[in-house]
């Protein structure tokens, strides 16, 4: 009897939802999905890290909420978003 087999077509990262996703609603809320840590948060800067990126959100009256299931919501008046690729383990 033949055993059933599974084959993955396309990118496994997309299938497992490992990509960093940033959603910005107006200039009031930014949701970062698949983040690993909150590095810094004050009234003008929120910095979070994902597997591959460091995301800086600049603005006024910023606050962080909903840090669960590897997602974070940053609320306030968002003025600028900076995305920096982290060095890979091969580059270190």
C-alpha positions as CSV (number, residue, x, y, z in Angstrom):
1,X,0.0,0.0,0.0
2,X,1.4,3.4,-0.9
3,X,1.8,6.0,1.8
4,X,0.3,9.4,1.1
5,X,2.9,12.1,0.5
6,X,2.8,15.9,0.8
7,X,4.7,18.2,-1.4
8,X,5.1,22.0,-0.7
9,X,5.0,24.3,-3.7
10,X,6.2,27.8,-3.2
11,X,7.8,29.4,-0.3
12,X,7.5,27.5,3.0
13,X,8.1,30.8,4.9
14,X,4.8,32.1,3.5
15,X,3.0,28.9,4.4
16,X,4.2,29.1,8.0
17,X,3.6,32.9,8.3
18,X,7.1,33.7,9.3
19,X,7.4,36.9,7.3
20,X,7.3,40.2,9.1
21,X,4.1,42.1,8.3
22,X,3.5,45.8,9.1
23,X,0.0,47.2,8.8
24,X,-0.5,51.0,9.2
25,X,-4.0,52.3,9.7
26,X,-4.0,56.1,8.9
27,X,-1.2,57.6,10.9
28,X,-2.6,56.4,14.3
29,X,-1.8,52.6,14.6
30,X,0.9,50.4,13.3
31,X,0.7,46.6,13.8
32,X,3.9,44.6,13.5
33,X,3.3,40.9,13.1
34,X,5.9,38.2,13.9
35,X,8.0,40.4,16.1
36,X,10.3,38.8,18.6
37,X,11.1,41.6,21.1
38,X,10.3,45.2,22.0
39,X,13.7,46.9,22.1
40,X,12.6,50.4,23.1
41,X,9.4,52.4,23.6
42,X,9.0,56.0,24.6
43,X,6.8,58.9,23.4
44,X,8.7,59.5,20.2
45,X,10.2,56.1,19.3
46,X,9.1,52.5,19.3
47,X,11.7,49.9,18.2
48,X,10.8,46.2,17.7
49,X,12.7,43.3,16.2
50,X,11.6,40.4,14.1
51,X,13.7,37.5,12.8
52,X,15.2,39.6,10.0
53,X,14.4,43.2,10.7
54,X,14.6,46.0,13.2
55,X,11.6,48.3,12.8
56,X,11.7,51.8,14.2
57,X,8.4,53.8,14.4
58,X,8.9,57.5,15.0
59,X,6.1,59.9,16.0
60,X,4.4,61.6,18.9
61,X,2.6,60.2,22.0
62,X,3.5,56.6,21.0
63,X,2.5,53.7,23.2
64,X,2.7,49.9,22.7
65,X,-0.2,47.5,23.3
66,X,-1.3,44.0,22.4
67,X,2.1,42.2,22.7
68,X,0.8,38.8,22.2
69,X,1.0,36.0,19.6
70,X,4.2,37.7,18.4
71,X,2.3,40.9,17.3
72,X,2.5,44.4,18.7
73,X,0.3,47.4,18.2
74,X,1.9,50.8,18.3
75,X,-0.5,53.7,18.8
76,X,0.0,57.5,18.6
77,X,0.7,59.9,15.8
78,X,3.0,58.0,13.4
79,X,5.4,60.2,11.4
80,X,8.0,57.8,10.1
81,X,8.8,54.1,9.7
82,X,12.4,52.8,9.3
83,X,13.1,49.2,8.5
84,X,16.6,47.9,8.9
85,X,17.7,44.4,7.8
86,X,19.5,42.6,10.6
87,X,22.8,40.9,9.7
88,X,22.2,37.2,9.0
89,X,24.1,34.5,11.0
90,X,26.2,33.9,7.9
91,X,27.3,37.6,7.8
92,X,28.3,37.8,11.5
